[in-house]
Amino acid sequence: MKDLFMENLITWIRAHDTTLWWLASGSVIIFVGGLILVPLLVARIPHDYFAHEERPPTPWSNQHWFVQMLLLVVKNILGVVLLLLGIAMLLLPGQGLLSILMGIMLLNFPGKFQLERWFVRRPAVLRSINWLRGKANQDPLLLP
């Protein structure tokens, strides 16, 4: 029984080797990109961003409406792609939880700012974020 399973698994892997290489490559790119982008993005958060009851205006909120919509659509498409890849990487090799988290942070949905504030208020998360901000010579995040 075990030998039959292994034969079927090897046959399946050989039949889908190109797909598995693409998934592995995407996983490496997301992992390295996360290692590079997460500290940069955390350092760019204004120190009082989470101190407000409402989300502060975005940097592109004064742009033409077409540019705003284009950026919103691109950001949400990237968020959906990262979310789906993250779900796939829960079963396949890769940084599934990190990809899911990055995807959720890119998506726009009601209650997202409250979810972000709840997440940042976790002591371990806040310590990690402020540690990264300290490495970038940024002030710690202010919370209400």
Backbone hydrogen bonds, N-H to C=O, Kabsch-Sander energy under -0.5 kcal/mol:
donor,donor_aa,acceptor,acceptor_aa,energy
5,F,1,M,-2.1
6,M,2,K,-2.3
7,E,3,D,-2.3
8,N,4,L,-2.4
9,L,5,F,-2.6
10,I,6,M,-2.6
11,T,7,E,-2.4
12,W,8,N,-2.5
13,I,9,L,-2.6
14,R,10,I,-2.4
15,A,11,T,-1.9
16,H,12,W,-1.4
17,D,14,R,-0.8
20,L,16,H,-2.3
21,W,17,D,-2.1
22,W,18,T,-2.3
23,L,19,T,-2.5
24,A,20,L,-2.5
25,S,21,W,-2.6
26,G,22,W,-2.7
27,S,23,L,-2.3
28,V,24,A,-2.2
29,I,25,S,-2.5
30,I,26,G,-2.6
31,F,27,S,-2.4
32,V,28,V,-2.8
33,G,29,I,-2.9
34,G,30,I,-2.5
35,L,31,F,-2.2
36,I,32,V,-1.8
37,L,33,G,-3.6
38,V,34,G,-2.0
40,L,36,I,-1.0
41,L,37,L,-3.2
42,V,38,V,-2.7
43,A,39,P,-2.0
44,R,40,L,-1.0
45,I,41,L,-0.7
45,I,42,V,-0.8
49,Y,46,P,-2.1
51,A,48,D,-1.1
52,H,48,D,-0.5
52,H,49,Y,-0.6
61,S,58,T,-1.9
63,Q,60,W,-1.7
68,Q,64,H,-2.3
69,M,65,W,-2.4
70,L,66,F,-2.6
71,L,67,V,-2.6
72,L,68,Q,-2.3
73,V,69,M,-2.7
74,V,70,L,-2.6
75,K,71,L,-2.6
76,N,72,L,-2.3
77,I,73,V,-2.5
78,L,74,V,-2.5
79,G,75,K,-2.0
80,V,76,N,-2.4
81,V,77,I,-2.5
82,L,78,L,-2.6
83,L,79,G,-2.3
84,L,80,V,-2.8
85,L,81,V,-2.8
86,G,82,L,-2.5
87,I,83,L,-2.2
88,A,84,L,-2.3
89,M,85,L,-2.5
90,L,86,G,-0.6
90,L,87,I,-0.9
91,L,87,I,-0.5
91,L,88,A,-1.3
92,L,88,A,-1.9
96,G,89,M,-0.5
96,G,94,G,-1.4
99,S,95,Q,-2.3
100,I,96,G,-2.5
101,L,97,L,-2.5
102,M,98,L,-2.5
103,G,99,S,-2.4
104,I,100,I,-2.5
105,M,101,L,-2.2
106,L,102,M,-1.2
107,L,103,G,-1.4
109,F,107,L,-0.5
112,K,109,F,-1.7
115,L,111,G,-2.0
116,E,112,K,-2.8
117,R,113,F,-2.4
118,W,114,Q,-2.4
119,F,115,L,-2.5
120,V,116,E,-2.7
121,R,117,R,-1.7
122,R,119,F,-1.2
126,L,122,R,-2.9
127,R,123,P,-2.4
128,S,124,A,-2.0
129,I,125,V,-2.8
130,N,126,L,-2.8
131,W,127,R,-2.0
132,L,128,S,-2.3
133,R,129,I,-2.5
134,G,130,N,-2.3
135,K,131,W,-2.0
136,A,132,L,-1.1
137,N,134,G,-1.6
138,Q,133,R,-2.9
142,L,47,H,-3.6
